[in-house]
Amino acid sequence: MKAEFALLAWFMRRCIRQPGRTVTTGRGRRFPPPKDLPARKLCPSKDMEGQCPQEANGSHPEQSEERLPTSDLAMDAGSCAGPVQTGETVIAEGKAKIIFPSANEVFYNPVQEFNRDLTCAVITEFIRLQLSAKGIQIAVPGEEKVEKVVVDLSEGEEAGSEPAPDEEGAARAVAAVGEVCKEGVRILEALAASGLRSIRFAKEVPGLRAVVANDFSSKAVELMARNVEFNGVGHLVTSSLADARMLMYQQKAEKHPFDIIDLDPYGSPATFLDAAVQAVSEGGLLCVTCTDMAVMAGNSGETCYSKYGAMSIKGKFCHEMALRIILHSLDLRANCYQRYIVPLLAVSADFYIRVFVRVFTGQATVKASASKQALVYNCVGCGTHHFQRLGKMTSHGSNFKYSAASGPPVGPSCEHCHQRHQVSPPAPPGAPRSRTAGHAALTCCSLPQLGGPMWAEPLHDPAFVQRVLSALGSNPGRFGTQDRIQGVLSMVTEELSDVPLYYTLDCLSSTIHCNTPSLLQFRSALLHAGYRVSLSHACKNAIKTDAPPSVLWDIMRCWERLHPVKRERLSDTSPAFHILSVEPTLQASFTVREDANPKSRKQGLKRFQENPEAYWGPKARAKAGGGISTSLQDKRKLHQNKRKERAEDGGHLKNIPCKRLKEVRTGWGGCESGGGSGGQRCGSSWPRCGCNTP
């Protein structure tokens, strides 16, 4: 034992002369160098919640995986760095190059390059605003010097000009890319995986004080440390092996919050939101990605409620509703600590959503949070939706009174298609499913839909989004997906910020079984009627308007007169029959107006890109053994266009054994025993067996 401690002391003395090395004894025990010892305070407790369920942005280590001791939170890049090994590739994105193994041990998805580019652009402008208040300018390589408008986000809406240098021309401090800025921001990437995002921050975003790249997988942290050394950003990026929640909780307890927290997990970020809203600094930036869109888009409303505290419903507006659900969840969790959120940007792209919000503290503002949330009543017959605020805020001079809202905003049935909005009492025994005693006729699909609560305030800060667009315009070619970023943000600036959710042209047309008007014709009809209208970045054929639903259906009635449908084929209980049986009170004009075509559409900006290659979407979860099983690839090929193309030979169907004669038949054909010797049949009544077929 004495010999071991003597050896350890000798190693520690060498570490003082060679800082940054992690000591490993002959018995396999690892000891961090002296400069890493304070990181012990960030280690997760072994007694908290048993085994951590955290997934490292897709990396999911099994229980049998050997982990490094949690005391080695600050990993040494020098001990892991080395040349590219066999089976590894170098992936270049932006100005970063990362070493990536061929095995699927650490998660990486090239589809999310748009996500990472957008994050770098937003963080750059956020840092510009933060450091400008301290008299520090940031220098972005390739950016032209143009006059910018400074938005005071802490005050909400006020804006002013950027402070000009004094008449004597005194030079202001400049923060450059790749340099440590003592007055800069501190960033946490809570689920960093390969560390690509953190490395890009260090090489592309100026004004940084430190970047902490954290993950719970030892394989990911090992690769991360190598990539940090490979890119030469060890002076800015520190790799960390810890439970992201414990890391954020302890930083909050030590009163050392992060200025920016980035959450991009594999699936739902719900388990990290509570810690994130506490660990971000006052006015700090919280960046959150959700990839569990099946849950948030209405496939599993009960699961959505358990994760985000809101019921999701299926509807054409599901992608925007997903954005509003995550904002509601963030604000709800922040309210527990007398904090509230201010959204800067919320984007739905590909198979995920991404939100950027600032977090502030204020008891008076938190009282108004209930009035910012709303329930949505959605009619499954015609798709008409209405909103019910949860709270009401009224002003009395300089004071405000907060109370519960009154409602509901709709009656028992939809005024347009006569379908039910709310749950009707159960039918008496023996009554037909489509009709209940004492109630109007209901079709079996006319079940009610009540969704929410969700965020009912604006999704974006238009002034901040305009700043990001201005910066991109003055620095062309900065990002690989810059054309798409400019197209999406241009649509964001054109959206009606005070109109939640949207309608779609195909849904309105299919409801009354008529052909679809062109986008410009329908927008022109709304503009001629005196209403505002815009598109939505979340859906290609969306219509956002402040016109009431009655006006929309009047326009569709006028369109149906020009393009009549065969009304004799309509059922008396169908939504189309009820809608078309009413005479329109508004005479719509479909003459195309010049202002009906938005600027982003006129300029041909890239707004909705096509998938550039096969399997362009969510990737398989990373696992300790690495690799993607061949069965997964076969399953993907099997389900690719499964509703459009069917193999004629039935080879894509499973071989199902006959229950009686234990012989295998193929697909949906007859049992092979049915034509066997003696023409014997199994006599089974099993629907999939053809032995009973005469």
C-alpha positions, -999 to +999 in steps of 0.1 A: +000+000+000+028+024+009+045+016-024+013+024-043+009+058-026+046+066-032+041+058-069+010+079-070+028+109-054+055+105-080+029+106-108+012+136-093+045+155-092+050+147-129+015+160-137+023+193-122+051+196-147+029+181-174-005+195-169-035+180-185-026+143-180-049+119-163-031+094-141-038+057-142-023+034-116-012-002-123-043-015-108-066+003-132-075+032-109-077+066-126-069+099-109-075+133-125-047+158-126-047+186-099-064+211-123-093+187-128-099+181-091-126+209-087-146+191-113-155+164-086-182+187-074-201+182-107-202+144-104-236+128-101-245+111-068-247+074-070-277+074-047-298+097-068-325+080-089-305+048-091-292+042-126-294+072-148-317+068-179-300+095-198-293+090-234-263+108-248-279+124-279-284+090-292-256+071-275-272+045-252-245+026-233-256-008-219-252-017-183-223-040-191-203-011-207-173-002-187-176+035-176-149+058-164-152+069-128-175+099-125-148+118-107-130+121-141-155+146-152-130+168-169-114+144-194-079+150-208-078+154-245-041+146-247-045+112-232-071+102-259-059+120-289-042+102-317-041+097-354-072+084-373-074+047-367-086+018-389-123+019-394-126+056-386-135+084-410-130+122-408-163+141-412-161+178-421-189+202-413-185+239-412-150+246-400-149+215-378-135+181-386-144+152-364-131+116-362-160+093-363-160+055-359-177+033-385-195+014-357-227+030-344-213+036-309-217+074-309-246+092-325-242+114-355-268+125-380-258+146-411-295+157-415-291+179-385-265+201-402-293+226-407-300+225-370-264+231-361-259+259-387-291+277-374-279+273-338-245+289-347-263+318-364-287+324-335-260+322-308-237+346-327-264+373-327-273+366-291-237+370-281-235+402-302-263+417-282-249+405-249-214+419-255-226+450-271-241+461-238-206+457-223-189+477-250-174+447-268-177+440-305-175+406-321-156+399-353-171+371-375-148+361-403-162+371-437-188+394-424-191+428-441-192+458-419-228+470-421-249+492-398-270+470-376-300+476-355-296+466-318-327+451-302-330+454-264-345+420-257-345+426-220-371+454-225-391+434-250-400+457-279-377+487-277-351+490-304-324+515-311-292+521-331-260+504-322-238+526-301-214+544-324-178+550-314-170+583-298-158+612-319-122+606-310-125+572-326-115+553-295-113+516-304-137+492-287-127+458-275-131+431-301-138+394-295-125+372-322-134+336-331-112+310-314-101+333-286-111+332-250-131+363-241-131+370-203-164+389-206-178+363-230-205+337-225-203+302-211-220+274-231-232+240-220-239+213-246-256+189-223-257+159-247-228+164-269-221+128-283-192+133-307-187+170-296-193+183-332-216+211-321-193+223-293-163+223-316-182+243-342-191+268-315-154+272-307-143+276-343-172+297-357-188+317-329-168+346-313-172+359-277-169+326-259-155+323-224-158+285-222-178+256-237-186+225-217-194+194-239-210+168-217-222+133-222-230+103-201-214+077-224-177+070-218-173+061-255-188+094-265-166+114-241-135+095-252-142+103-288-151+139-279-118+144-262-100+132-293-120+155-315-113+185-293-076+178-296-079+171-333-094+205-339-071+224-315-098+239-294-088+225-260-084+261-246-122+267-251-139+233-250-138+210-220-153+175-223-173+163-194-186+128-183-217+134-161-254+131-159-266+163-176-293+169-150-269+166-121-244+188-139-270+216-143-284+212-108-250+215-092-240+245-113-272+262-102-265+253-065-230+267-068-244+299-084-224+294-115-251+292-142-245+289-179-253+317-203-264+293-230-277+257-226-281+235-257-304+204-253-305+181-284-313+146-271-323+115-290-361+117-286-377+138-259-359+165-238-386+164-211-364+149-184-338+178-188-361+208-189-365+213-152-328+214-146-322+236-177-346+264-167-328+266-134-292+264-146-295+291-172-284+326-162-308+356-160-317+365-196-298+334-208-305+315-239-321+280-239-319+260-271-341+228-272-346+202-299-375+176-299-374+147-322-403+127-307-427+142-333-450+111-333-458+119-297-461+157-301-481+155-334-510+136-319-503+099-322-500+095-285-517+123-267-515+106-233-477+102-237-474+139-247-493+148-215-470+128-193-439+144-209-450+180-216-482+185-196-504+190-227-526+168-249-516+167-285-542+161-312-541+151-348-547+179-372-531+196-402-517+222-377-499+195-357-463+208-364-471+243-352-490+229-322-459+209-313-439+241-311-465+256-289-466+226-266-429+226-259-430+264-253-459+257-228-439+231-211-408+253-208-428+282-194-447+259-170-415+245-155-399+280-153-429+293-135-422+269-106-391+290-098-407+324-105-392+325-140-407+329-174-396+325-210-394+349-240-393+330-273-368+343-299-373+317-326-393+284-330-388+263-361-403+231-374-380+214-398-377+179-412-385+154-384-379+177-354-386+210-339-361+236-325-369+264-301-347+293-288-360+310-257-346+334-231-353+328-194-360+357-170-370+360-134-400+381-123-428+373-100-452+399-115-447+386-150-451+350-139-487+359-128-496+366-164-484+332-176-519+316-174-533+342-198-505+331-223-518+295-224-548+282-243-568+251-250-578+243-286-612+230-296-609+212-329-638+199-350-630+166-366-658+171-391-646+203-409-613+211-391-625+244-376-606+253-344-612+277-316-591+288-286-599+291-249-574+310-228-567+295-194-565+329-177-575+365-181-555+396-174-573+430-172-557+463-165-569+489-140-547+519-146-512+509-138-524+477-120-534+443-134-560+419-122-556+382-129-586+358-130-599+327-147-611+330-182-647+324-191-658+298-217-662+276-236-660+296-269-681+270-288-714+253-284-720+215-281-718+211-319-699+229-347-719+257-362-706+249-397-708+212-401-730+202-370-704+178-357-698+176-320-671+195-302-674+179-268-680+145-254-716+134-255-731+112-228-729+075-234-755+058-255-781+036-238-776-002-242-786-014-277-786+020-293-768+024-326-733+037-324-741+066-348-770+078-328-776+084-291-809+088-273-820+124-272-789+136-292-781+146-327-768+120-351-731+114-348-708+095-371-684+071-356-655+094-365-670+124-349-653+120-316-644+153-299-609+167-299-597+190-271-560+197-271-536+217-250-528+237-230-504+252-254-485+285-258-508+311-274-484+340-277-461+348-306-435+321-315-408+345-327-393+378-320-394+395-354-367+420-347-343+393-335-350+371-365-344+401-388-310+406-371-301+370-379-312+375-415-292+407-418-261+390-405-265+361-429-269+386-458-237+403-449-217+371-447-227+349-477-214+314-477-208+312-440-229+280-436-235+250-458-273+253-454-274+291-455-298+292-484-323+271-465-318+291-433-325+324-452-356+309-468-371+296-436-363+327-416-378+349-444-410+329-441-409+333-403-407+371-406-438+370-429-459+349-405-488+365-386-474+365-351-508+370-333-526+341-351-521+307-335-522+276-358-534+275-394-556+259-420-546+241-451-560+244-486-563+207-492-582+202-459-607+229-467-613+215-502-615+179-492-641+188-465-666+199-492-653+174-518-643+201-544-611+208-563-585+230-546-581+267-554-546+280-560-527+295-532-527+330-548-565+328-554-574+319-519-550+345-504-564+371-528-600+363-517-590+369-480-572+402-489-602+414-509-624+407-479-602+430-457-583+403-437-547+396-431-531+364-444-497+347-444-480+314-450-464+292-424-429+277-424-443+246-408-465+235-437-462+242-475-499+249-482-508+265-449-530+295-445-527+317-414-553+344-412-572+365-387-604+359-406-630+340-386-639+304-397-673+316-411-654+338-437-632+308-447-663+287-454-680+315-472-650+317-495-651+280-501-689+282-508-682+308-534-655+286-549-678+256-550-703+277-570-676+282-596-666+246-595-697+227-584-697+193-568-723+166-572-745+173-542-768+143-548-739+121-537-734+139-504-748+122-473-773+142-453-751+139-422-718+148-439-699+180-431-700+189-468-738+187-469-743+210-439-716+235-451-729+238-486-765+240-476-759+275-462-759+305-485-727+326-483-730+360-468-697+371-483-692+373-521-656+363-525-634+377-553-607+354-566-590+380-588-553+376-580-538+405-563-501+415-566-496+415-528-510+380-525-477+365-534-452+368-505-417+380-511-401+348-501-421+330-527-415+356-554-377+355-548-377+317-551-360+312-517-353+276-506-382+271-481-391+234-483-363+213-496-366+178-509-349+148-493-315+146-511-309+109-505-325+077-493-331+072-455-328+110-451-343+113-416-340+100-381-311+076-376-309+045-354-300+050-317-263+045-310-255+015-288-225+002-270-217-026-295-220-003-324-234-011-359-269-012-373-284-047-375-292-060-410-327-066-398-332-029-393-321-021-428-344-049-442-373-035-422-367-001-436-367-015-472-398-035-464-418-005-453-404+018-480-435+028-501-453-002-487-487+013-495-478+020-531-459-010-543-465-047-533-443-075-544-463-099-565-445-131-553-454-124-517-418-128-507-420-098-484-446-115-462-438-136-432-439-174-432-466-183-407-470-220-396-503-236-398-517-242-363-531-277-370-507-295-393-476-275-382-466-270-418-455-237-432-475-217-456-465-184-472-481-151-469-519-149-472-522-179-495-536-213-487-519-237-463-494-259-481-510-289-464-543-282-482-529-295-514-508-323-498-511-360-501-547-372-500-559-336-502-559-334-464-570-301-448-564-290-413-599-278-407-587-248-388-609-217-386-578-195-383-584-166-408-549-167-422-550-204-430-564-215-463-570-251-454-607-245-449-611-230-484-632-254-505 
